[in-house]
Amino acid sequence: MKTSIITTIAFTVLFSLSLIAGDTVKETEFKVSGNCGMCKTRIEKAMKIPEVKFAKWDKKSKMLKIAYTENAITADSLQKRLASVGHDTEKFKAETSVYENLPGCCLYRDGDNTH
């Protein structure tokens, strides 16, 4: 509960700041496959780019909540970025060679490696 309140506040503050700056910030969420804390770190690190104002991945629900500058980047390009680091999304699947180079605990397609 506390986490969702903090997430809501963060989205609100970022949205307000972007209105002042004149940027259009879009909020969305989509599923990103992963298993563990290392996956969380990798997923959120991939979203640390100037166009992304906020990104938080939930290990249990596998959902990534994100706020990004709409006129600078698209949700599809963000999903492609995640696939490029080894994490399947709703629209894009990671290349097998990239996926297989993830640590063993991060191999979410197998189903047995969850922490």
SULGIKA-V550380 format. One record per pair of residues at least 6 apart in sequence whose ideal C-beta (glycine too) atoms are under 7 Angstrom apart, sorted by the first residue. I is the first residue (numbers start at 0). J is the second residue. D is the distance in Angstrom with one decimal. If there is no record, write none. Layout:
I;J;D
I;J;D
This chain:
6;55;6.1
6;64;6.3
9;53;5.6
10;26;5.8
10;53;6.3
10;66;5.7
13;24;6.3
13;52;4.4
13;53;5.3
13;66;5.2
14;24;5.4
14;66;6.9
17;24;3.9
17;52;6.7
22;68;4.9
22;70;6.9
23;68;7.0
23;69;4.5
23;70;5.6
24;52;5.9
24;66;5.3
24;67;6.8
24;68;6.0
24;69;6.7
25;67;6.1
25;69;4.1
26;66;4.8
27;65;5.9
27;74;5.6
28;62;5.1
28;63;6.2
28;64;4.6
28;65;6.7
29;63;6.0
29;78;6.6
29;88;6.0
29;89;5.0
30;61;5.2
30;62;5.9
30;88;6.7
30;89;5.1
31;42;5.6
31;56;6.0
31;61;6.2
31;63;4.7
31;81;5.6
31;86;5.2
31;88;5.3
32;61;6.3
32;86;5.6
32;87;4.2
32;107;4.7
33;39;6.8
33;42;6.0
33;56;7.0
33;61;6.7
33;86;5.6
33;105;6.7
33;107;5.7
34;104;6.1
34;105;5.7
34;107;4.9
34;112;6.0
34;113;4.8
34;114;6.1
35;104;5.1
35;105;6.3
35;114;4.2
37;102;6.0
37;104;6.7
37;105;5.7
38;86;6.9
38;105;5.1
39;56;5.2
39;58;5.8
41;84;5.7
42;56;4.5
42;63;6.4
42;81;6.3
42;86;5.8
43;54;5.4
43;55;6.9
43;56;5.8
45;80;5.4
45;81;5.6
45;84;4.8
46;54;3.6
46;65;6.5
46;77;6.9
50;67;5.4
50;68;4.8
50;71;4.3
50;72;4.1
51;65;6.4
51;67;4.8
52;66;4.5
52;67;6.3
52;68;6.9
53;65;6.6
53;66;4.2
54;63;6.4
54;65;4.7
55;64;5.1
56;63;4.6
65;77;6.8
67;77;6.6
75;90;6.4
78;88;4.0
78;89;7.0
78;90;5.1
78;91;5.0
79;91;5.3
81;88;5.3
82;88;6.1
82;91;4.0
82;92;6.3
82;93;4.6
83;97;6.9
85;93;4.8
85;97;4.7
85;98;5.0
85;101;4.7
86;93;6.0
87;93;5.5
98;108;6.9
103;112;6.0
104;112;5.4
104;114;5.9
106;112;4.9
